[in-house]
Amino acid sequence: MKIKLENVEPAQIEARSFEIITEELRAFSLIPGTEPIVKRCIHTSADFDYAKNLCFSDHVVSLAIDAIKNGASIVTDTQMGRAGINKKKLARYGGTVHCFMSDEDVAEAAKANGTTRAVASMDKAAALGEKFIFAVGNAPTALVRLYELIREGKLDPHLVIGVPVGFVNVVQSKELIMDAEVPYIVARGRKGGSNIAACIVNALLYMIDGTR
């Protein structure tokens, strides 16, 4: 079998990837202004289902960008998600990235209350009294707790990125966030992951400075 490879310079691989993605996305109808986010999720996963399953609340992209420009910080539910976010770009606007999952007080609270660490970490974020962007890519229990805290008036997030991956309560937790009356970007269904949560944040950051 003869396999023909594309002749692409190493520095051009990412650009060529986005060219292919843009070409193939012609078959889809995307919400204007959301294209860079959809493309980056596809680039991260090689999965064109994100052209169909990503859901955006009204004006969420402009609201999120304004929040970042005004120094909003981000809370993730995994260290992997935290590691994947471009913290240097975020710091230009005064924001930082937090993940409380490994904190001793979170572990103690989870054990004492019989919850997951993800739930306890959302409670810790709420107790700080700040208005955060939440990027959840792993734990549906984090999304459920966010929903409860929002409904109780204990949280008013700039944005909830709800993209946990899996099977148990994943679909339901995403639907709850879409009903929470806060700005959201949600990957409807079972697909997602910490890498997808991080790449959505990065897409927003890159949109601000005009890079890919």
N, C-alpha and C positions, 0 to 999 in steps of 0.2 A: 504494500500500500504506500502510495506517494502522498506525503503530507506537505502542503504548501503553507509556510509561515509568512505572516506580514513582516515586512522590513521596517521596523520602527525603532528610532533612536531611544535609548533609555529615558532621556529627559522628556520625551514626547508620549510616553506610554499612557500617562493619566489623561492628557489632552485627547489622544486617540480614543481612549475608552469613553470619554464624554461625547465625542463625535458619534460613536456607535450608539450610545444610549439615546442621544438626541434624535438620531435617524429612526431608531426603532420605536421611539415614543410618538412618532407621527400617527400611529394607529390608535392613540389614546387621546381623550379629551381631558385636559388638566385644568384646574382652577387657575386663572391668571394670577401670577405672583407667587405661586407655590412651586413652580417648576424646579428651581434650584434645590429645594428640599427633596422633592421626589427623585430627582436625578442622583443626588448624593446617596440616598437610601439604596437606590438600585446599584450604584457604583460600589457601595459597601457590601452588598449581598448578592449581586448578580441575579436578583429576583425582580422581575417586572410586575409581580403582583402588587408591589407598593404603588404602582401607578393607579391601582384600583382601590386598595384598602386603606390608604392614608386619608384621614378625615380631618378637616380644618374648620374650626369655628369662625364666625364672621370676623374679618379684619385681624385675624390672629397674627399674621406675619408682621404687619406694621406695628401692632401692639407689642409684640415680643421684641422687635428691633428697638423700639423706643425705650422699653424697659432696660435692655442691655446697655444702650447708650447712656442711660441715667444711673448706671452702676448696679443693676440687679445682680445678685448672686444666685448660684444654682445649687440645688440639693439633689444628689443622685442616690439610688438605692444599692449601688455596688461600687466597689473600688475600681472595677474594670471600666465602668461608665465614667467615673471621675478621671481615670487615667487617659481615656480617649478624648476628652474635651480639650480643645486648644486653650489652655489656661493663660498663655502669654497674650493671645489676642483679647481674651476676656478682661485681663488685668488692665489693658489700655483704657477701659471704660470704668474701672474701679470695682469690678466684680471678682468674686472668688468662687471656687467650687468646693462644696462640702459633701462628705459621705460619713455618716455617723455610725455605720453598721459595725465597725470594729471597736467603738468606744465602750469602755467598761461600764459606764452608767446605763448605756443602752442595753447591754447584755443583762445587767442586773434587773432593769425594769422589765425586760421581756420575760425573764425567769419568774419574777415576782407576780407578774400579771397574767402569766400563761399565754403570752402572745408571741408572735415572731419578732425577730430583731427589726425587720422592716417596719412593722407597726410602731415599735418603740422609737425608731429613728424619726418617723414622721411626727410623733408626739414631741420629740426633742426639738425638731425644727419649728413646730408650732409655738413651743414655749419661748423661743428666741424673740418672737414678736416682730420679725421682719417679713417683708413681702418678697417671696422667693419665686424663682422658676424651678419647678420640679421636673426632673428627667428620670422617669421610672422605666427600666428596661428588663427587669427580672422578676420582681415580686408583686403579684396581684394583690397581696394583702396590704402593700403600701398604697396602692390606688384606692382600695376600699376604705382604708383609714383616712386618706386624704378627703375622700367623699364625705365621710362622717364629720371630719373636722371643719370642712367648708360649710356643711349644713348646720353645724352647731355654732357657726360664726367665729370660730377660733382660728381660721385661716382664710386669707384672701389672696391667693397666688396671682402673680403676673401671668403665669402660663403653667399648664400641666401637660407634659409630654408623656403620654401613656402608651408605652409599647412593650409591655412584658411579653415574654414568649412562653408557650407551654399549653397545658391542657386543663388544669384544675382552677376554675374560677377566673381564668384569664379573659375569656370573652366577656363574661359578666362584669368584671371590674372595669373594663374599658367602656362598656355601655353606661355604667354608673357615672364615670367622669364626663361623658358626653351629655349627661343629664344634670350636671352639677352647677350649671350656669356660671362657668368660668371659662376663660380662653383655653382652648385645648388643641393639641395635635395628637391624634390617636391612630394607631395602626389596628384597624378593626379586624377581629378574628384572632387566630392563634399565633400569628407570626410577629416577630419583633426581636428584642434582645438588647443587651447593654450597648453593643456596638451601634445599633440603630438609634438608640437614645442619644448617644454621643454625637453621631453624625448629623442628627437633626440640629443639635445645638451648634455644631461647627458650621452647618449650612447657613444658619442665621448670622453667625459671626462673619462668614465670608461674604454674605450679601451686603453687610454694612460697608466693608472696605472694597467691594467690587472684585474680589478674587473668586476663583471657582469653589 
